[in-house]
Amino acid sequence: MPTVLVTGGCGFIGSNFVRHLLATDPAVSVINLDALTYAGNLANLADLANHPRYTFLKGDITSRDDVREAMQRGVTDIINFAAESHVDRSIQDSGPFVRTNVIGTQVLLDAAREFAKTVKKFVQVSTDEVYGSLGATGLFTEETPLHPNSPYSASKAGADLLVQAYQHTFGVPAVITRCSNNYGPYQFPEKLIPLFVTNLLNNQPVPVYGDGMQIRDWIHVLDHCRGVEAAWRNGKPGEVYNFGGRCEKPNIDLTKLLLKLLGKPETLIRFVEDRPGHDRRYAIDCTKAERKLGWKPRVPFDAGLSETIEWYQANAAWVAAIKNKDYMTYYEKQYGKL
């Protein structure tokens, strides 16, 4: 019976992955190790708190003691979602990104070596941003050279290189996944879709960087979770697998679509100064994952976006707790001191 250590399981993608795994495989147990930084929200998994195959541990992946405590609970696999991930924050201060994304990954890799007799797979969840920026044509493949352009993507690229080095040098059974822009429920409202949706629901303006013609490839978070699961179960150690939604959209087009779906006027658009080094276009070629892992994106963008909007409309209390930071004391309010 697999016991999977999911790091960063209280974040957006991590919490969706925990839900997916527990719902689809009755033989799997999950240990969720999360430091509960600003983007880690225990409310995301509140209904699973007493699940018999789920354990939450408050801990930091940069702490060898915290990681070792988790590993001693019979961990058979490590899936590393834990990361600082917001580009704007990395421009303001890159320190936390290097600490969590690079050093934290090193600590986890050392734990995989220490517990090599029981660890069967290490999955590093990365990002397409490590590839840099595309021109008007072309797609990122697993062979695209790394060319990170922000402190965030540089820290993720550094972590990826460590994973590859540990796999090659020490035989850590590691795979790397790289995915395009995710959307869906439980996404922290600093990212484009939840920020714009929650602003528009309150008739507040939405900030569009530059001319809004930055292009991103969008994938529903559950399709990404299925991809990470496929890489965990069937991925070959030493390999990289890209996941994308085959759904490229300029930011301004997505903004106008959100306005239309929510019945809001385009006068709520506010064009703001572009951020430094803003990558122009990302797009993923996920042929390898489709061919080698039997994976493919299932959620059509229009349906997924409508469902996402409905989720934020139906979870106004969750949004409000994020906006006023009440969520940061959620666990203590519900269950007492950690």
C-alpha positions in Angstrom: 0.0 0.0 0.0 1.7 3.2 -1.1 2.2 6.0 1.4 2.8 9.2 -0.6 4.5 12.2 0.9 2.9 15.2 -0.8 4.8 18.4 0.0 2.9 21.7 -0.3 -0.4 19.8 -0.1 -2.3 22.8 1.2 -1.5 24.9 -1.8 -3.6 25.2 -5.0 -2.3 22.3 -7.1 -1.2 20.2 -4.1 -4.6 20.3 -2.4 -6.3 19.3 -5.7 -3.8 16.5 -6.1 -4.5 15.2 -2.5 -8.2 15.2 -3.2 -7.8 13.5 -6.5 -5.5 10.7 -5.2 -7.7 9.9 -2.1 -10.8 9.9 -4.2 -9.5 7.7 -7.0 -7.3 5.1 -5.3 -8.5 3.4 -2.1 -5.1 1.8 -1.6 -3.1 5.0 -1.2 -2.4 6.9 2.0 -1.3 10.6 1.9 1.0 12.5 4.3 0.7 16.2 3.6 3.8 18.2 4.7 3.1 21.9 4.4 4.7 24.9 6.1 1.4 26.9 5.9 3.0 30.0 4.4 0.7 32.7 2.9 -0.3 30.4 0.0 -0.8 27.3 2.1 -4.4 27.1 3.3 -5.6 24.3 5.5 -9.2 25.3 4.7 -8.5 23.8 1.2 -8.6 20.3 2.8 -10.7 20.9 5.9 -13.3 18.3 4.9 -10.5 15.7 4.8 -9.1 16.4 8.2 -10.4 13.1 9.6 -10.0 11.0 6.5 -8.5 7.6 7.6 -5.9 7.7 4.8 -4.8 11.3 5.2 -2.3 12.8 7.6 -1.4 16.5 7.9 2.0 17.5 9.3 3.0 21.2 9.7 6.6 21.4 8.5 9.1 23.1 6.3 10.8 21.2 3.5 14.0 23.1 4.2 14.0 21.5 7.7 15.8 18.2 7.7 14.1 17.3 11.0 10.6 18.1 9.7 11.2 16.0 6.5 12.8 13.1 8.5 9.8 13.0 10.9 7.5 12.7 7.8 9.7 10.1 6.2 9.7 7.9 9.3 6.0 7.3 8.8 6.6 4.7 6.1 6.8 7.0 3.1 7.2 5.1 -0.2 7.0 8.0 -2.6 7.7 11.7 -2.6 5.8 14.2 -4.7 7.2 17.7 -4.3 4.6 20.5 -5.0 6.0 22.8 -2.3 7.3 26.0 -3.9 7.2 29.7 -3.8 5.6 30.4 -7.2 4.6 34.0 -7.8 6.8 35.8 -10.3 6.0 39.3 -8.9 7.0 38.3 -5.4 10.2 36.8 -6.7 11.1 40.1 -8.3 10.5 41.9 -5.0 12.6 39.4 -3.0 14.2 36.3 -4.4 15.4 35.0 -1.1 12.4 32.8 -0.2 12.3 31.3 -3.7 15.9 30.1 -3.5 15.4 28.9 0.1 12.2 26.9 -0.6 12.6 25.9 -4.2 16.3 25.0 -4.3 17.4 24.2 -0.7 14.0 22.6 0.1 14.4 20.3 -2.9 17.9 19.4 -1.9 16.7 18.4 1.6 14.0 16.2 0.1 16.5 14.6 -2.3 18.8 13.9 0.6 15.8 12.3 2.5 15.1 10.1 -0.6 18.7 8.9 -0.4 18.6 8.3 3.4 15.4 6.3 3.0 16.4 4.7 -0.3 15.3 1.2 0.8 11.7 2.3 0.9 11.4 5.3 -1.5 10.3 4.0 -4.9 9.8 7.3 -6.8 10.5 11.0 -6.4 8.4 13.4 -8.5 9.6 17.0 -8.9 6.7 19.2 -9.9 8.2 22.0 -12.0 7.0 24.6 -14.5 7.2 25.5 -18.1 8.7 28.8 -17.1 12.1 27.2 -16.8 12.2 27.1 -20.6 12.0 30.9 -20.9 10.0 32.7 -23.6 8.9 31.5 -27.0 8.6 33.6 -30.1 5.4 33.7 -32.2 5.8 30.1 -33.2 7.1 26.9 -31.7 6.4 24.8 -28.6 8.3 23.8 -25.5 9.5 20.2 -25.6 11.3 18.2 -23.0 14.5 18.9 -25.0 14.1 22.7 -25.0 17.2 24.2 -23.3 16.5 25.8 -19.9 16.5 29.6 -20.1 14.7 31.0 -17.0 14.0 34.7 -17.1 12.7 35.5 -13.6 14.1 34.7 -10.1 11.1 32.3 -9.6 11.8 30.3 -12.8 15.6 30.4 -12.1 15.0 28.8 -8.7 12.8 26.1 -10.2 15.4 25.4 -12.9 18.0 25.1 -10.2 15.9 22.6 -8.4 15.3 20.6 -11.6 19.1 20.4 -12.2 19.6 19.2 -8.6 17.0 16.5 -9.2 18.7 15.4 -12.4 22.1 15.4 -10.7 20.8 13.2 -7.8 19.2 10.8 -10.2 22.4 10.5 -12.2 24.9 10.5 -9.4 23.0 8.7 -6.6 20.4 6.8 -8.5 17.4 8.6 -6.8 14.4 7.3 -8.8 13.3 10.8 -9.8 11.2 12.2 -12.6 10.4 15.9 -13.4 7.1 17.3 -14.6 6.7 20.7 -16.2 3.3 22.2 -16.7 1.7 25.2 -18.3 -0.6 27.7 -16.5 -3.1 26.0 -14.2 -6.6 27.2 -13.3 -9.4 25.8 -11.2 -10.8 25.7 -7.6 -8.8 26.7 -4.6 -6.3 28.9 -6.5 -4.8 31.7 -4.4 -6.3 35.0 -5.7 -3.0 36.6 -6.6 -2.9 34.6 -9.9 -4.7 36.0 -13.0 -7.9 34.0 -13.2 -8.9 34.0 -9.5 -7.7 37.6 -9.0 -9.8 38.8 -12.0 -12.8 36.7 -11.1 -12.9 37.8 -7.4 -12.3 41.4 -8.4 -15.1 41.4 -11.0 -17.5 39.7 -8.7 -17.1 42.9 -6.5 -17.2 45.2 -9.5 -13.5 46.1 -8.9 -11.1 46.8 -11.8 -8.6 44.2 -13.1 -5.0 45.0 -13.8 -3.6 43.9 -17.2 0.1 44.1 -17.7 1.4 46.1 -20.7 -0.6 45.5 -23.8 -2.1 42.3 -22.6 -0.7 40.3 -25.5 1.3 37.8 -23.3 0.2 34.4 -24.4 -0.2 31.5 -22.0 -1.2 27.8 -22.4 -4.0 27.0 -20.0 -4.8 23.6 -18.3 -7.3 22.7 -15.7 -5.7 21.7 -12.4 -7.3 18.3 -12.4 -5.7 17.5 -15.8 -2.4 18.5 -14.3 -3.0 16.3 -11.3 -3.8 13.3 -13.5 -0.5 14.0 -15.3 1.5 14.1 -12.1 -0.1 10.9 -11.0 0.8 9.3 -14.4 4.4 10.4 -14.0 4.5 9.0 -10.5 3.0 5.6 -11.5 4.6 5.1 -14.9 7.3 7.7 -15.4 10.8 6.5 -16.1 13.5 7.7 -13.6 15.7 10.4 -15.2 12.9 11.6 -17.6 11.0 14.9 -17.9 7.4 15.0 -18.9 5.6 18.2 -20.1 1.9 18.8 -19.5 -0.2 21.4 -21.3 -3.8 22.1 -22.2 -3.2 22.9 -25.9 -5.1 26.1 -25.1 -3.1 29.3 -25.9 -4.7 32.6 -25.1 -3.5 36.2 -24.9 -4.1 37.7 -21.5 -6.3 40.4 -22.9 -8.5 37.9 -24.7 -8.9 35.9 -21.5 -9.7 39.1 -19.6 -12.4 40.0 -22.0 -13.8 36.5 -21.9 -14.0 36.7 -18.1 -15.8 40.1 -18.4 -18.3 38.6 -20.8 -19.0 35.5 -18.7 -19.5 37.7 -15.6 -21.5 40.3 -17.4 -19.1 43.1 -16.6 -18.1 46.1 -18.7 -14.7 46.5 -20.4 -14.3 49.8 -18.6 -13.1 47.7 -15.6 -9.9 46.9 -17.5 -6.9 48.8 -16.2 -3.7 48.6 -18.2 -0.7 48.8 -15.9 3.0 49.0 -16.4 4.4 45.7 -17.5 6.6 43.8 -15.0 10.3 43.5 -15.6 11.4 40.7 -17.9 7.8 39.5 -18.6 7.9 36.5 -20.8 5.9 36.9 -24.0 4.6 33.4 -24.8 4.5 29.9 -23.3 3.2 26.9 -25.1 3.7 23.2 -24.3 4.2 20.2 -26.6 2.8 17.4 -24.4 3.2 14.6 -27.1 5.7 12.7 -24.9 3.3 12.5 -21.9 0.5 11.4 -24.2 2.6 8.8 -25.9 4.6 7.5 -22.9 2.2 7.9 -20.0 -1.1 7.5 -21.7 -2.2 10.9 -20.5 -4.1 13.7 -22.2 -6.0 16.8 -21.1 -9.7 16.1 -20.7 -11.3 19.3 -19.5 -12.4 21.6 -22.3 -11.3 25.2 -21.4 -14.8 26.8 -21.8 -16.4 24.2 -19.5 -13.5 24.3 -17.0 -13.5 28.1 -16.9 -17.3 28.3 -16.3 -17.0 25.7 -13.5 -14.2 27.6 -12.0 -16.1 30.9 -11.9 -19.1 29.0 -10.4 -16.8 27.6 -7.7 -15.6 31.1 -6.7 -19.1 32.4 -6.7 -20.2 29.5 -4.4 -17.3 29.9 -2.1 -17.4 33.6 -1.2 -16.5 32.8 2.4 -13.3 31.1 1.3 -12.4 34.1 -0.9 -13.2 36.6 1.9 -11.0 34.6 4.4 -8.1 34.9 1.8 -8.6 38.6 1.2 -8.7 39.5 4.9 -6.1 36.8 5.9 -8.4 35.0 8.3 -7.4 31.8 6.6 -3.9 32.0 8.2 -5.4 31.2 11.6 -8.1 28.8 10.2 -6.5 25.6 11.6 -6.1 27.0 15.1 -9.7 28.3 15.1 -11.1 24.9 14.1 -8.7 22.5 15.8 -6.6 24.3 18.3 -2.9 25.1 18.4 -0.6 23.2 16.0 
